[in-house]
Amino acid sequence: AFEAGTVFVSYRRRKKDDRHKPEPFTSLIRCVNTTYDGEFAFEVRDVWVNPELRGQRMGCAMMLHAFVHYSSKQFKNGIVYVPQGMPGADAFFQKVGFRRQVQERLPGRIRRHMY
């Protein structure tokens, strides 16, 4: 079955005195399924890391998990759109392996699958 997308969430270990508090999540990545040049691809829609944990490679670990998950399902490409004026996001995605391509609008060879 073709799934519409995946949300990856990581949690911090709960301390003994925090047993009755909600589980604190530390990072989140949301992806949707699409195609690129006729092959299955995933599109990264949201990436969030707790500000207290930024710089500790949490986002890199989560992206690696997403890459492993999608490659095991035979997805060949990953796509992410970074708006202009976000150099931190641009640097992060290049660091984890995305290549930068400047696009004025969505290329016709990308097809979104919304189920």
Sine and cosine of phi, psi and omega as CSV:
sin_phi,cos_phi,sin_psi,cos_psi,sin_omega,cos_omega
0.00,0.00,0.58,-0.82,0.00,-1.00
-1.00,-0.04,0.89,-0.45,-0.01,-1.00
-1.00,0.03,0.50,-0.87,-0.06,-1.00
-0.96,0.29,-0.41,0.91,-0.01,-1.00
0.21,-0.98,-0.04,-1.00,-0.06,-1.00
-0.61,-0.79,0.60,-0.80,0.12,-0.99
-0.90,-0.44,0.82,-0.57,0.04,-1.00
-0.97,-0.26,0.78,-0.62,-0.03,-1.00
-0.76,-0.66,0.70,-0.72,0.10,-0.99
-0.91,-0.41,0.52,-0.85,-0.04,-1.00
-0.85,-0.52,0.50,-0.86,0.11,-0.99
-1.00,0.05,0.59,-0.81,0.08,-1.00
-0.89,0.46,0.69,-0.72,-0.02,-1.00
-0.98,0.20,0.66,-0.75,0.07,-1.00
-0.99,0.15,0.35,-0.94,-0.04,-1.00
-0.84,0.54,-0.65,0.76,-0.04,-1.00
-0.98,0.19,-0.07,1.00,0.01,-1.00
-0.97,-0.23,0.33,0.95,-0.10,-0.99
-0.84,0.54,-0.53,0.85,-0.09,-1.00
-0.99,-0.14,0.05,1.00,0.03,-1.00
-1.00,-0.03,0.38,-0.92,0.06,-1.00
-0.88,0.47,0.49,-0.87,0.02,-1.00
-0.91,0.42,0.85,-0.53,-0.03,-1.00
-0.99,0.14,0.87,-0.50,0.07,-1.00
-1.00,0.01,0.54,-0.84,-0.15,-0.99
-0.96,-0.27,-0.44,0.90,0.02,-1.00
-0.38,-0.93,0.34,-0.94,-0.06,-1.00
-0.51,-0.86,0.65,-0.76,0.15,-0.99
-0.73,-0.68,0.76,-0.65,0.05,-1.00
-0.90,-0.44,0.79,-0.62,-0.01,-1.00
-0.81,-0.58,0.49,-0.87,0.12,-0.99
-0.84,-0.55,0.42,-0.91,0.00,-1.00
-1.00,0.09,0.58,-0.82,0.00,-1.00
-0.42,-0.91,-0.07,-1.00,0.17,-0.99
-0.80,-0.60,0.46,-0.89,0.03,-1.00
-0.65,-0.76,0.87,-0.49,-0.08,-1.00
0.80,0.60,0.62,0.78,0.07,-1.00
0.99,0.15,0.04,1.00,0.00,-1.00
-0.92,-0.38,0.48,-0.88,0.07,-1.00
-0.87,0.49,0.66,-0.75,0.03,-1.00
-0.59,-0.81,0.33,-0.95,0.12,-0.99
-0.89,-0.46,0.58,-0.81,0.01,-1.00
-0.92,-0.38,0.84,-0.54,0.03,-1.00
-0.98,0.21,0.86,-0.50,-0.03,-1.00
-0.98,-0.19,-0.67,0.74,-0.05,-1.00
-0.67,-0.75,0.65,-0.76,0.16,-0.99
-0.70,-0.71,0.80,-0.60,0.03,-1.00
-0.65,-0.76,0.73,-0.68,0.10,-0.99
-0.79,-0.61,0.71,-0.71,0.04,-1.00
-0.77,0.64,0.78,-0.62,-0.04,-1.00
-0.82,0.57,-0.51,0.86,0.02,-1.00
-0.93,0.36,-0.34,0.94,-0.07,-1.00
-0.95,-0.33,0.04,1.00,0.00,-1.00
-0.91,0.41,0.57,-0.82,-0.04,-1.00
1.00,0.03,0.03,1.00,0.01,-1.00
-0.96,-0.29,0.29,0.96,0.07,-1.00
0.93,0.37,0.33,0.94,0.05,-1.00
-0.89,0.45,-0.70,0.71,0.03,-1.00
-0.89,0.46,-0.63,0.78,0.04,-1.00
-0.90,0.44,-0.67,0.74,0.01,-1.00
-0.90,0.43,-0.65,0.76,0.01,-1.00
-0.92,0.39,-0.66,0.75,0.03,-1.00
-0.90,0.43,-0.63,0.78,0.06,-1.00
-0.87,0.50,-0.67,0.74,0.04,-1.00
-0.88,0.48,-0.67,0.74,0.03,-1.00
-0.90,0.44,-0.69,0.73,0.03,-1.00
-0.87,0.50,-0.71,0.70,0.00,-1.00
-0.90,0.44,-0.70,0.71,0.00,-1.00
-0.85,0.52,-0.78,0.63,-0.07,-1.00
-0.96,0.29,-0.55,0.83,0.04,-1.00
-0.93,0.38,-0.53,0.85,0.05,-1.00
-0.93,0.37,-0.33,0.95,0.04,-1.00
-0.98,-0.18,0.27,0.96,0.07,-1.00
0.94,0.34,0.41,0.91,0.11,-0.99
-0.98,0.18,0.70,-0.72,-0.11,-0.99
-0.98,-0.18,-0.39,0.92,-0.10,-1.00
-0.69,-0.72,0.44,-0.90,0.15,-0.99
-0.84,-0.54,0.61,-0.79,-0.05,-1.00
-0.77,-0.63,0.64,-0.77,0.12,-0.99
-0.57,-0.82,0.61,-0.79,0.05,-1.00
-0.94,-0.34,0.85,-0.53,0.01,-1.00
-0.91,-0.41,0.89,-0.46,0.02,-1.00
-0.89,0.45,0.46,-0.89,0.07,-1.00
-0.88,0.48,0.51,-0.86,0.03,-1.00
1.00,0.06,0.26,0.97,0.04,-1.00
-0.83,-0.56,0.94,0.35,-0.08,-1.00
-0.89,0.45,-0.50,0.87,0.03,-1.00
-0.92,0.40,-0.70,0.72,0.03,-1.00
-0.91,0.41,-0.67,0.74,0.02,-1.00
-0.86,0.50,-0.73,0.68,0.00,-1.00
-0.90,0.43,-0.65,0.76,0.00,-1.00
-0.87,0.50,-0.77,0.64,-0.06,-1.00
-0.93,0.38,-0.55,0.84,0.09,-1.00
-0.93,0.37,-0.59,0.81,0.00,-1.00
-0.90,0.44,-0.58,0.81,-0.02,-1.00
-1.00,0.01,0.10,0.99,0.18,-0.98
0.90,-0.43,-0.03,1.00,0.04,-1.00
-0.98,0.21,0.58,-0.82,0.09,-1.00
-0.99,-0.12,0.63,-0.77,-0.04,-1.00
-0.99,0.11,0.78,-0.63,0.11,-0.99
-0.73,-0.69,0.84,-0.55,0.00,-1.00
-0.99,0.13,0.81,-0.58,-0.02,-1.00
-0.77,-0.63,0.72,-0.70,0.09,-1.00
-0.97,0.25,-0.59,0.81,0.00,-1.00
-0.53,-0.85,0.10,-0.99,-0.02,-1.00
-0.90,0.44,0.83,-0.56,0.02,-1.00
-0.90,0.44,0.54,-0.84,-0.01,-1.00
-0.91,0.42,-0.36,0.93,-0.04,-1.00
-0.99,0.15,-0.02,1.00,0.08,-1.00
-0.99,-0.15,0.77,-0.64,0.01,-1.00
-0.81,-0.59,0.85,-0.53,0.00,-1.00
-0.99,0.11,0.62,-0.78,0.07,-1.00
-0.92,-0.39,0.92,-0.39,0.04,-1.00
-0.89,-0.45,0.91,-0.42,-0.02,-1.00
-0.89,-0.46,0.00,0.00,0.00,0.00
